[in-house]
Structures are given as structure tokens and as C-alpha cells.
């Protein structure tokens, strides 16, 4: 059975990160590292939200590659966003510290694109699972009649 209410809490936080990243695109000077960070955070929360949706407590980690692998235990379709997860993983830790990052607007645009792809994928696969469960419940109900 899925846990939609808790997953929606994670999605709400993920949406805020993604909206923040989009909003920051209008700042001057452009905070590229911070935008990339919020993109990673959004994707991380979507993946963790999916794990919660499937009844698994999300691990305390920022590695999107590993989170994607955990999600793929429930659906092999997660392999289709593995590249986006890899692209975003580094932005979860590096921008937190004053180290030299060499990022440009192209990196930022790719981070936003990847984060949106993760969002769209996770939302769609959760919707698909809810439809499957609904159909299964309807079938069980018909059988009992």
C-alpha cells in the first residue's frame, strides 16, 4: 500500500526548492552554485518522497545515484533518470563550502532541466502506481460481489 500523504509532504518541499531555483535565475549577479544546489535538493526530495510513497524510510544521504538505485528496486523505470541524478549529485555538497566551483550558465540550465525531468518522472510514476492500486481495488471489489 502506498503512503501518499507523507510523499506529498516531501513533494511540497521539493517543489519549493525547484521554485526557489527558478526564482533565483532573475538575480544579479547570478547565483549559479546556489541554483544548482536547489536543483539537487529538489531531486533528492522527490526521490526520497518516492521511497516514502512506497513505504520505505529514506536514508540520510545526498547521493542521488544511490537514491535512484534504491527507487529502482520498486521500478526499473528509474534507470531512465539515472543520468539526471548523476548530473545533479555533486551539487548537493560542493556548493555548501567555499571551494572553487567552475560552473557556468550552461551548467545551471542543465541542472534546472535535470531537476524538472526528475520531478516529472517521479510524479508520473507515482500517479501510475496509484492508478494501478485503484484498478486492483476495483477488481477485488468486483470479485467479492
C-alpha positions in Angstrom: 0.0 0.0 0.0 1.3 3.5 -0.9 1.7 6.4 1.5 0.5 9.3 -0.5 0.1 11.8 2.4 3.8 11.6 3.5 5.0 11.5 0.0 3.1 14.8 -0.7 4.9 16.4 2.2 8.2 15.6 0.5 6.9 16.8 -2.9 5.9 20.1 -1.4 9.4 20.7 -0.1 10.9 19.5 -3.4 8.6 22.0 -5.3 9.8 24.8 -3.0 13.4 24.0 -3.8 12.7 23.9 -7.6 10.7 27.2 -7.5 13.5 28.8 -5.5 16.0 27.8 -8.1 13.8 29.2 -10.9 13.2 32.5 -8.9 17.0 32.9 -8.3 17.6 33.0 -12.1 16.5 36.6 -12.0 19.2 37.7 -9.5 22.2 39.8 -10.5 24.9 38.6 -10.0 23.5 35.2 -11.0 24.0 32.7 -8.0 24.7 29.7 -10.2 26.1 27.5 -7.5 23.0 28.1 -5.3 20.6 27.5 -8.1 22.4 24.2 -8.8 22.2 23.3 -5.1 18.4 23.9 -5.0 18.1 21.7 -8.1 19.9 18.9 -6.4 17.9 19.4 -3.3 14.6 19.2 -5.2 15.6 16.0 -7.0 16.7 14.5 -3.7 13.4 15.2 -2.1 11.4 13.9 -5.0 13.4 10.6 -4.8 13.1 10.4 -1.0 9.4 11.2 -1.4 9.0 8.2 -3.8 10.7 6.0 -1.2 8.3 7.2 1.4 5.4 6.7 -1.0 6.5 3.0 -1.3 6.7 2.6 2.4 10.5 2.9 2.9 12.1 5.3 5.3 14.5 7.5 3.2 18.2 7.2 4.1 20.1 10.3 5.3 22.2 10.8 2.3 22.6 13.2 -0.6 23.8 10.9 -3.3 21.2 10.9 -6.0 22.8 7.9 -7.7 22.3 5.8 -4.6 18.7 7.1 -4.1 17.9 6.4 -7.7 19.2 2.8 -7.2 17.0 2.4 -4.1 14.0 3.6 -6.1 14.8 1.3 -8.9 14.1 -1.6 -6.6 10.5 -0.7 -6.9 10.6 0.2 -10.6 13.3 -0.5 -13.2 12.0 2.6 -14.9 14.1 4.7 -12.6 17.1 3.8 -14.8 15.7 6.3 -17.3 16.6 9.2 -14.9 20.0 7.8 -13.7 21.9 10.3 -15.9 20.0 13.3 -14.5 20.6 12.1 -11.0 24.4 11.7 -11.7 24.4 15.2 -13.1 22.9 16.7 -10.0 24.6 14.7 -7.3 27.7 16.9 -7.0 25.6 20.0 -6.3 24.3 18.6 -3.1 27.6 19.0 -1.2 30.1 21.1 -3.1 28.2 24.5 -3.0 27.9 24.3 0.8 31.6 25.0 1.2 33.8 27.9 -0.1 35.6 25.8 -2.6 36.3 26.8 -6.1 33.5 25.6 -8.3 33.7 26.2 -12.0 30.1 26.4 -13.1 28.5 28.5 -15.8 25.0 29.3 -17.0 25.0 26.2 -19.2 25.6 24.0 -16.1 22.8 25.9 -14.3 20.4 25.4 -17.3 21.2 21.7 -17.3 20.7 21.4 -13.6 17.3 23.0 -13.9 16.4 20.7 -16.8 17.6 17.6 -14.9 15.7 18.6 -11.8 12.5 19.2 -13.8 12.9 15.8 -15.5 13.3 14.1 -12.2 10.2 15.9 -10.9 8.1 15.0 -13.9 9.3 11.4 -13.8 8.6 10.8 -10.1 5.2 12.5 -10.3 4.2 10.4 -13.3 5.4 7.1 -11.8 3.6 7.8 -8.5 0.4 8.6 -10.5 0.8 5.4 -12.4 1.2 3.3 -9.2 -1.9 5.0 -7.7 -3.9 4.1 -10.8 -2.7 0.5 -10.6 -3.7 0.3 -7.0 -7.1 1.8 -7.7 -7.7 -0.6 -10.5 -6.6 -3.5 -8.3 -9.0 -2.4 -5.6 -11.8 -2.1 -8.2 -11.0 -5.6 -9.5 -11.0 -7.1 -5.9 -14.3 -5.3 -5.2 -15.9 -6.8 -8.4 -14.7 -10.3 -7.4 -16.2 -10.1 -4.0 -19.6 -9.1 -5.5 
